[in-house]
């Protein structure tokens, strides 16, 4: 029996699932789209359930002609800076602010004033940005305190999906 690997790329507009032979040859690929909700000029959100449904749909499509035991592994990559706030059970508390969401500009400015752009770069290798997760968490603290108080962890998109699949909140860099 041939053996396969599955790779998912959870992007801004959809999940692209690819089935590879164990030798690395692309066998099949399928993209399942989902929506991004843009509003208030600089808000951009997605629903975790849309991600999940897209992953299920794309996986079913690429494996429909093979035996399940032929799949040796599955991997995930995803859009960066999608801030998924979850409770202790791993449930998303609200729609996800994706990388394109810029509403936390005020929090970015306050963080830059307090820490300094150069120091932030020394700490994490990035300049301050309203698209990054720390600024988004600060926005929740300032504008959605009930979400902030109920947040157990913040996960990135791929990490949320891995948590949903395995029950473990694991982050890979």
Beta strands, then each sheet from edge to edge (+ up, - down):
strand 1: 4-10
strand 2: 14-21
strand 3: 26-33
strand 4: 37-39
strand 5: 43-46
strand 6: 71-78
strand 7: 84-86
strand 8: 96-97
strand 9: 153-155
sheet 1: 3+ 2- 1+ 6+
sheet 2: 4+ 5- 8+
sheet 3: 7+ 9-
end
